[in-house]
Amino acid sequence: MSEETPAAGPALVADNTELDRMDLQHHLFEMTLGGKLQEAPIGKIHNCLDVGTGTGIWAMDFAEEHPEAQVIGIDLSPTQPEHVPPNLQFIIDDAEDTWHYRAPFDFIHSRMMVGSFGDWPAFLSRAFEWTVPGGWIELQDVETVQSDDGSFTLDPPSCDLAKWWSLATEGFEKAGRKMRDQSKDHKRLLEEAGYVDVQEKVYKWPINSWPKDKQMKQFGVWTRENTSAILEGLALAPFTRFLGWTVDEVQVLLAGCRKDLKNTSLHAYWTM
């Protein structure tokens, strides 16, 4: 969810910068999926739930693409537009609370929610209870950032960007919100919740324009902008509230991260 609450631990604050970043990230996912909104081979949809809808851009696109479906987008923050397709409804709701909807769903969509849930098994069990027989769920999440050639390492951190990700995820874990490598457990947890025919696909998002391939190089330009925009949002709460850093110390580290994001000798990529 895109809000920061002391009880729930650190999460992204839904200010204008973050909202713009989420729309940019939506574009990255569209590029990744070849223009599609999901990988699941869904057919005719009656009811769809978008968990952590953010700006609502995915839900709006899905509602327009599937006018036969009733689409609900939920989030903790009221950051969605007022004028939406007639088959779309936005609700301020917490997916970790008891669900109260009119009907179960043919398709449940969740994007970039690692770090948001304290109890993934409980969330997925609840989602399974609200999925119709033959329905689908799709989780689109980040795993970690890494390299294949050793130019970027997390253990030990080889640069400020590596230090930022290592410490940010450490702070989230201290708050009870696992982020780093959480998505590696998705397949197992989905199967334990009762889902069958669970498929896993991994994509690479280069952190900047380092790839030689022209398409991936352009992809890296967009990923750099996306990462740069999220640096502070992922750092301030966990660093200052759970790791004992001052705001000034965080800002110094972030300055180094921004330099790293421009360094094409770092052949790092996000695994998605």
C-alpha positions as a printed NumPy array, in Angstrom:
array([[  0.   ,   0.   ,   0.   ],
       [  1.197,   3.504,  -0.617],
       [  1.081,   5.068,   2.801],
       [  3.246,   5.284,   5.892],
       [  1.711,   4.197,   9.193],
       [  3.659,   3.843,  12.461],
       [  1.837,   0.639,  13.376],
       [  2.543,  -1.052,  10.082],
       [  6.133,   0.009,   9.672],
       [  7.728,   1.865,   6.769],
       [  5.978,   2.169,   3.431],
       [  5.975,   4.623,   0.56 ],
       [  4.334,   7.977,   1.161],
       [  1.861,   8.834,  -1.599],
       [  3.074,  12.337,  -2.488],
       [  3.111,  13.745,  -6.026],
       [  6.626,  12.465,  -6.715],
       [  5.641,   8.936,  -5.748],
       [  2.421,   9.075,  -7.769],
       [  4.346,  10.154, -10.875],
       [  6.835,   7.359, -10.251],
       [  4.075,   4.757, -10.013],
       [  2.723,   5.846, -13.394],
       [  6.239,   5.579, -14.853],
       [  6.569,   2.128, -13.304],
       [  3.292,   1.134, -14.964],
       [  4.893,   2.038, -18.295],
       [  7.877,  -0.176, -17.443],
       [  5.58 ,  -3.115, -16.748],
       [  3.766,  -2.52 , -20.027],
       [  7.114,  -2.619, -21.838],
       [  8.066,  -5.775, -19.945],
       [  4.826,  -7.563, -20.796],
       [  4.782,  -6.479, -24.427],
       [  1.889,  -4.084, -23.971],
       [ -0.217,  -6.519, -21.935],
       [ -1.631,  -5.741, -18.496],
       [ -1.057,  -9.255, -17.166],
       [  0.565, -12.587, -17.987],
       [ -2.359, -14.725, -16.794],
       [ -4.35 , -16.186, -19.731],
       [ -7.636, -14.789, -18.48 ],
       [-10.794, -15.12 , -20.53 ],
       [-14.05 , -13.296, -19.92 ],
       [-13.895, -11.579, -16.544],
       [-16.868, -10.783, -14.326],
       [-15.084,  -9.414, -11.247],
       [-11.505,  -8.196, -10.819],
       [ -9.673,  -6.912,  -7.731],
       [ -6.554,  -4.723,  -7.971],
       [ -4.714,  -4.829,  -4.639],
       [ -2.597,  -1.765,  -3.844],
       [ -3.993,   0.146,  -6.798],
       [ -1.902,   3.288,  -6.174],
       [ -2.804,   5.909,  -8.781],
       [ -5.327,   3.465, -10.23 ],
       [ -3.708,   3.491, -13.653],
       [ -3.622,  -0.311, -14.01 ],
       [ -7.231,  -0.668, -12.851],
       [ -8.403,   2.038, -15.264],
       [ -6.62 ,   0.42 , -18.196],
       [ -7.998,  -3.   , -17.242],
       [-11.546,  -1.676, -16.846],
       [-11.391,  -0.076, -20.284],
       [ -9.946,  -3.25 , -21.812],
       [-12.615,  -5.407, -20.119],
       [-15.877,  -3.429, -20.181],
       [-17.765,  -6.611, -19.265],
       [-15.985,  -6.779, -15.897],
       [-16.653,  -5.062, -12.601],
       [-13.27 ,  -3.852, -11.367],
       [-12.401,  -2.807,  -7.808],
       [ -9.132,  -1.096,  -6.928],
       [ -8.16 ,  -0.868,  -3.252],
       [ -5.459,   1.118,  -1.505],
       [ -4.812,   2.816,   1.834],
       [ -4.495,   6.233,   0.226],
       [ -7.175,   8.149,  -1.759],
       [ -4.846,   8.956,  -4.644],
       [ -7.056,   7.803,  -7.513],
       [ -8.871,  10.09 ,  -9.981],
       [-12.584,  10.873,  -9.685],
       [-13.458,  10.345, -13.338],
       [-13.091,   6.643, -14.106],
       [-14.716,   4.043, -16.369],
       [-18.262,   3.173, -15.249],
       [-17.273,  -0.409, -14.432],
       [-14.502,   0.656, -12.017],
       [-14.749,   1.469,  -8.311],
       [-11.96 ,   2.62 ,  -6.003],
       [-12.198,   1.766,  -2.304],
       [ -9.997,   2.85 ,   0.592],
       [ -9.289,  -0.503,   2.17 ],
       [ -6.561,  -2.604,   3.759],
       [ -6.018,  -5.967,   2.1  ],
       [ -4.703,  -7.357,   5.387],
       [ -8.088,  -6.788,   7.062],
       [-11.156,  -8.991,   6.638],
       [-12.519,  -8.742,   3.089],
       [-16.106,  -7.583,   2.544],
       [-17.04 ,  -7.62 ,  -1.148],
       [-20.232,  -8.438,  -2.994],
       [-18.816, -11.345,  -4.968],
       [-15.629, -13.393,  -5.38 ],
       [-13.189, -12.564,  -8.147],
       [-12.214, -14.146, -11.44 ],
       [ -8.916, -12.273, -11.351],
       [ -6.909, -10.745,  -8.492],
       [ -3.989,  -8.504,  -9.436],
       [ -1.242,  -7.342,  -7.066],
       [  1.774,  -5.308,  -8.133],
       [  4.901,  -4.286,  -6.19 ],
       [  3.495,  -5.152,  -2.784],
       [  6.639,  -6.644,  -1.208],
       [  7.307,  -4.637,   1.936],
       [  3.589,  -3.932,   2.377],
       [  2.301,  -7.111,   4.029],
       [  3.294,  -8.408,   7.428],
       [  1.729, -11.806,   6.738],
       [  1.869, -12.977,   3.13 ],
       [  0.43 , -16.456,   3.863],
       [ -2.637, -14.857,   5.467],
       [ -3.108, -12.48 ,   2.528],
       [ -2.827, -15.244,  -0.055],
       [ -5.136, -17.572,   1.899],
       [ -7.712, -14.803,   2.007],
       [ -7.226, -14.134,  -1.694],
       [ -7.744, -17.825,  -2.471],
       [-11.015, -17.821,  -0.523],
       [-12.176, -14.924,  -2.708],
       [-11.08 , -16.443,  -6.032],
       [-13.754, -18.284,  -8.01 ],
       [-12.965, -21.841,  -9.161],
       [-10.926, -21.51 , -12.334],
       [ -9.995, -17.935, -11.483],
       [ -6.544, -16.377, -11.491],
       [ -4.226, -14.377,  -9.28 ],
       [ -1.116, -12.576, -10.509],
       [  1.638, -11.106,  -8.332],
       [  4.09 ,  -8.754, -10.038],
       [  6.945,  -7.955,  -7.666],
       [ 10.586,  -7.006,  -7.349],
       [ 13.033,  -9.579,  -5.999],
       [ 16.402,  -7.857,  -5.612],
       [ 19.136,  -6.01 ,  -7.507],
       [ 22.266,  -7.859,  -8.661],
       [ 24.838,  -8.328, -11.422],
       [ 26.232, -11.33 , -13.252],
       [ 29.803, -10.102, -13.622],
       [ 30.617,  -8.979, -10.077],
       [ 30.509,  -5.28 , -10.921],
       [ 27.757,  -4.9  ,  -8.317],
       [ 27.457,  -6.923,  -5.104],
       [ 25.218,  -6.716,  -2.052],
       [ 27.231,  -8.844,   0.378],
       [ 29.352,  -6.922,   1.021],
       [ 27.837,  -3.794,  -0.582],
       [ 30.109,  -2.712,  -3.429],
       [ 28.726,   0.831,  -3.746],
       [ 26.251,   3.264,  -2.19 ],
       [ 23.341,   1.893,  -4.223],
       [ 24.055,  -1.609,  -2.921],
       [ 24.311,  -0.246,   0.615],
       [ 20.982,   1.577,   0.185],
       [ 19.116,  -1.548,  -0.915],
       [ 20.723,  -3.756,   1.743],
       [ 19.955,  -1.351,   4.58 ],
       [ 16.486,  -0.362,   3.344],
       [ 15.415,  -4.001,   3.185],
       [ 17.003,  -4.596,   6.605],
       [ 14.918,  -1.741,   8.001],
       [ 11.751,  -3.12 ,   6.459],
       [ 12.455,  -6.537,   7.974],
       [ 12.911,  -4.983,  11.415],
       [  9.465,  -3.469,  10.915],
       [  8.061,  -6.918,  10.116],
       [  7.832,  -6.306,   6.368],
       [ 10.169,  -8.545,   4.364],
       [ 11.138,  -7.008,   1.029],
       [ 14.392,  -8.422,  -0.317],
       [ 13.841, -11.823,  -1.947],
       [ 10.248, -12.025,  -0.651],
       [  8.988, -12.715,  -4.157],
       [ 11.108, -15.883,  -4.26 ],
       [  8.547, -17.346,  -1.844],
       [  5.508, -16.354,  -3.899],
       [  5.189, -19.611,  -5.836],
       [  5.432, -21.779,  -2.73 ],
       [  3.043, -19.587,  -0.745],
       [  0.503, -19.532,  -3.575],
       [  0.549, -23.317,  -3.751],
       [  0.236, -23.594,   0.038],
       [ -2.765, -21.272,  -0.126],
       [ -4.457, -23.677,  -2.551],
       [ -3.664, -22.285,  -5.997],
       [ -2.66 , -24.754,  -8.721],
       [ -0.817, -24.436, -12.047],
       [  1.367, -21.697, -10.546],
       [  3.789, -20.25 , -13.103],
       [  6.786, -18.045, -12.348],
       [  8.5  , -15.723, -14.824],
       [ 11.572, -13.6  , -14.068],
       [ 12.474, -10.425, -15.954],
       [ 15.529,  -8.168, -15.777],
       [ 15.377,  -4.388, -15.491],
       [ 18.886,  -2.866, -15.99 ],
       [ 19.539,  -0.017, -13.548],
       [ 20.759,   2.307, -16.309],
       [ 21.799,   2.329, -19.964],
       [ 24.704,  -0.119, -19.544],
       [ 23.349,  -2.951, -21.802],
       [ 24.612,  -3.105, -25.387],
       [ 21.227,  -4.16 , -26.706],
       [ 19.423,  -1.051, -27.956],
       [ 16.038,  -1.987, -26.52 ],
       [ 17.445,  -2.936, -23.104],
       [ 19.569,   0.22 , -23.1  ],
       [ 16.41 ,   2.348, -23.498],
       [ 14.708,   0.216, -20.879],
       [ 17.578,   1.003, -18.533],
       [ 17.059,   4.739, -19.029],
       [ 13.481,   4.426, -17.766],
       [ 14.496,   2.1  , -14.938],
       [ 17.123,   4.606, -13.799],
       [ 14.436,   7.287, -13.546],
       [ 12.143,   4.928, -11.662],
       [ 14.862,   3.916,  -9.197],
       [ 16.072,   7.47 ,  -8.699],
       [ 12.557,   8.578,  -7.829],
       [ 12.118,   5.861,  -5.202],
       [ 15.491,   6.229,  -3.432],
       [ 14.36 ,   8.638,  -0.74 ],
       [ 10.916,   7.111,  -0.281],
       [ 12.388,   3.694,   0.499],
       [ 15.124,   5.068,   2.737],
       [ 13.834,   7.755,   5.091],
       [ 11.454,   5.762,   7.269],
       [ 13.461,   2.525,   7.655],
       [ 16.804,   4.277,   8.057],
       [ 15.7  ,   6.893,  10.598],
       [ 13.106,   4.881,  12.517],
       [ 14.667,   1.424,  12.59 ],
       [ 18.398,   1.794,  11.839],
       [ 19.245,   4.936,  13.833],
       [ 20.358,   7.133,  10.93 ],
       [ 19.884,  10.888,  10.796],
       [ 18.166,  12.528,   7.833],
       [ 21.448,  14.219,   6.859],
       [ 23.258,  10.875,   6.836],
       [ 20.552,   9.417,   4.614],
       [ 20.825,  12.312,   2.167],
       [ 24.589,  11.836,   1.855],
       [ 24.067,   8.173,   0.997],
       [ 21.354,   9.035,  -1.531],
       [ 23.689,  11.463,  -3.287],
       [ 26.1  ,   8.577,  -3.768],
       [ 23.262,   6.374,  -5.025],
       [ 22.357,   8.908,  -7.7  ],
       [ 25.955,   8.87 ,  -8.904],
       [ 25.902,   5.071,  -9.008],
       [ 22.744,   5.1  , -11.121],
       [ 24.661,   7.067, -13.774],
       [ 27.666,   4.743, -13.651],
       [ 27.392,   2.4  , -16.635],
       [ 30.31 ,   0.308, -15.398],
       [ 27.851,  -1.142, -12.849],
       [ 26.153,  -3.907, -14.815],
       [ 23.37 ,  -4.318, -12.307],
       [ 19.723,  -5.116, -12.894],
       [ 16.548,  -5.554, -10.893],
       [ 15.052,  -9.052, -10.989],
       [ 11.287,  -8.805, -11.335]])
